[in-house]
Amino acid sequence: AIFEPYDHIGVLRIIDNELERTIALHKQCASGRKDKEDDLWDSLDRLKLIIEGRCIERLSREIAFIFASSPPVRNLFIWSNTLQLRHEPKKTDDFLWLLQDLMLERHGESDVPPQTIVAELNYLLQTNKNHNKHITPMCAIFISDLSLFYELRSQIYLMAPHVESGVALMLQKREGQAVKWGEKVLYRLYELKMCIGPAHANERFLRLSSLGAPDNLPYPVEKKRAKAATATMQSSERTLDALWERFDAHLLKHLSREAHKNLQGDLPRKDQLIRTPDWVRLQNRESFKPTQPKTKIKTKGAAPSSQPTTPNPHYPPPAPPLSSLLRNFTHAMAAIAFVPEKLYGSVWRFAPKDARLGAENAINSHEPHPGGKLPFRVARRYGRRLNRIYGLEASSFVLEA
């Protein structure tokens, strides 16, 4: 379980570094540096090799078994030497039909290109919520990653069509150089697999179930920040620190120095991790309002005024009423491409204008009542929803003066 995220981080870091190198070389060639063309083609060959041979091949091989073994559709398949459906999917069920075509394409029995199938699957997941009953988060990740890597490969072909064409001898020479590079950069991941992979480590396999069991790591982040909840979260963080220290010591013992150094460069440092601060009791602040002495009003004659004649100081106006607060919130959501709609009662719906995102990603909110302010928990829930689905943060909004 630990090897998979380490493997994903390593492969994505290799692709990211090579993409940055390719972009820099492309800019140099565009500015007239003809001597950098060979380096650019070599970089594109490397990207093509790592995307096709390492990412697309593995995801295409595993997605059929991941999907068929997921609980929502497990009863639709027959478990035998070959993976097949019990019944032919309905013509109206586009999702199952595309999944079946993707599995047939791996065996060369489909006439549709795999990148077209995966792109359509990804589109259906984003636009049609009825297909969510067939999918689990893990399957959605596999489909999204496949769609991303197929798109990267398509961009490589658009950028350099001659990567797949040209003299056979030159193609063979470039591919041989790319294979040597791939063996070199992927060797550290091979070392990691032989060190911690469940099927390869043998006696070197490290068991961390005593520290990493979910029951031993409670993290009540959704609860009110009380003393007990803070202590529980800090205890879980210390347990995780002990787990990773033991894991790092195991890697330092069994990995080569170069592989361990490269692996640590892909991970965040300890000073970059955010820890739960200590709990501090809030002090009750008592507001003190000095009393003004009463002055006797003179009814006869003119008396010298004991009060200053300067105008009254300016105090900020009270909070606007509910309708104004709701109108401001509606205006802010409409300004970032949301369509506000009053549904029923106190329910408001904010749906994105972009139809590709789908109505299932709309956010519903309730008018705060009886007061005019949103409780902190509700406001935090709206903010998390906007950040999780659309990536919006506080910097996405500008407060007008």
Secondary structure by P-SEA (a helix, b strand, c coil): caaaaaaaaaaaaaaaaaaaaaaaaaaaaaaccccaaaaaaaaaaaaaaaaacccaaaaaacaaaaaaaccccccccccccbbbbcccccccaaaaaaaaaaaaaaaccccccaaaaaaaaaaaaaccccccccccaaaaaaaaaaaaaaaaaaaaaaaccccccccaaaaaaaaaaaaaaaaaaaaaaaaaaaacccccccccccccccccccccccccccccccaaaaaaaaaaaaaaaaaaaaaaaaaaacccaaaaaaaaaaccccccccccccbbbbcbbbbbbbbbbbbbbbcccccccccccccccccccccccaaaaaaaaaaaaaaabbbbbbccccbbbbbbcccccccccbbbbccccccccccaaaaaaaaaaaaaccccccccccccc
